[in-house]
Each structure stands twice: as C-alpha cells, then as structure tokens.
Amino acid sequence: MDKIIVDNVFKRFKIGRKNQSALARILSLFSGRELRRKFFALKGVSLNVKKGEVLGIVGRNGSGKSTLLKTMARIYKEDGGNIKYKGNLMILSGLNNGMVRRLSALDNICLVGSILGLGRRDIRKIINPVLEFAGLEEHLNTKLFQFSTGMLSRLAFSLIANCIDYKKPDILLLDEVFVSGNDLEFQKKAFNKINELIRKGVTILMVSHNVRIIKKFCKRVVWMEDGKIKEVGKTKEIMKKYERSI
C-alpha cells in the first residue's frame, strides 16, 4: 500500500531582488536581463513510497532533495502536481533544528520542543531523557556556544529522538540529521533509535550525504539531479552509480 504519492510535482522560486530602483529597471531593459527570474527546484517529480519503507534520497547540493521533503511536509506549496499521504507526518531538517547557540541546553530543549509541537507538560517530561540520551546531564544550564561540535550534535539528535517518541509520526522525513564524527558509542545509540522506528513500521525518507547511512538503512534509493529524479532502484545498484558520478 502506498503511504506517500508524489505526482508530477513542480516547485518554483523567484531569485533576485524584489524592490529595484528606477535606474536598475531601465538598465535591465537595455541589458535584456531580468531583475527577478524564476528557478525551478523541482521539475515534474513523481514518486510512490510504500508503508513502512525506508527510502534514501541522494544527490549533489542543489539537486532538489531538501526542497522535495519540505514540499511533502507542506512547508513549501507545490506550483504544479500534487502530493498525497496518509497519517501523521513529521519533518526534521538539519541537526540544529532551530537551536540557538546563545541559549542554554535547557532553553533549547524548551524552544525546539515547542517548535515541534510539544506542550509544556510534555517538554518537562523529555528534559531528563534528552540529557541522559546525549550524555549531557551536567550541562543543563550550559550555553550552546560553549559546547564542542560533538556535544552539540548529541544534544540535537537526542532532542529529535525524544520528540519523535512523543509525536509518534507515521511518516518521518529526515534531512541530514545524523551525527557525524568519531563518537561511535553515540552513533550506536542513534542507529538503534532508527532501527526501533523501522520495527514499529514508521515510513522513513532520509536525505543524507553520508553514504554509509543510506546503505545501512535503505533498501531503495532515489537519485536526484537538477530538480528531477535521475534514477530509482535498489540501494546497492543506485549507490554504485551515484558514487561513480561523484
């Protein structure tokens, strides 16, 4: 059964300065250059995702991967085609996910929790689990600019993991949310969390430049290029072609 249907979707953005001087408008007439031009980030993308599937999306920067996820999540409105899905959808984009470096760990847990739709009572319940999962129990009131990159990544993923536990999405869109670096113990925790979601039957779409992550979790991969789907297929076959191309 299809959980997500993406049917011939287009997404257009306007590039350039909106308000131009009279002189700039006159010069543009002589030069033949448009002050603002339309740029298509998605060009007729069609895709079906099965219930419980873990689908990887790869491609170079600017290929349309993140735009596709954000259009699925209704952050962007499509300019053509349509998207249908069944169930509760949640998108997590980037490890920072709205965190503010001048605020403390506690302040950021409250901030991100509220952004992701948790109420005050639920936010209070996740504070200790977030810190324990990240191994940062002693840094509740530490400002994020004092965190190392590894500590920041652990806090961010821990926040994601605990918010997922409360929101219980049927569909999860993950855009570059995986911890990088040499913290193998925490990577194991993160991988266990993803495997737990897979066992529960959550439909997952993950964008990542980390080839190892895609190969580990995804049975099928979408390769995007220039706003279009270049190829879709089994992970081993697509990733071999994709790695050769880069």
KARA-V512399 format. One record per helix or strand. SS is the DSSP state (h for helix, s for strand). FROM is the first residue (numbers start at 0). LEN is the number of residues. If there is no record, write none. Layout:
ss:from:len
SS:FROM:LEN
SS:FROM:LEN
This chain:
ss:from:len
s:1:14
h:21:10
s:36:14
s:53:5
h:64:8
s:79:6
s:88:5
s:103:1
h:104:11
h:119:15
h:136:3
s:142:1
h:143:3
h:148:19
s:170:5
h:183:16
s:202:5
h:210:7
s:219:6
s:227:7
h:234:11
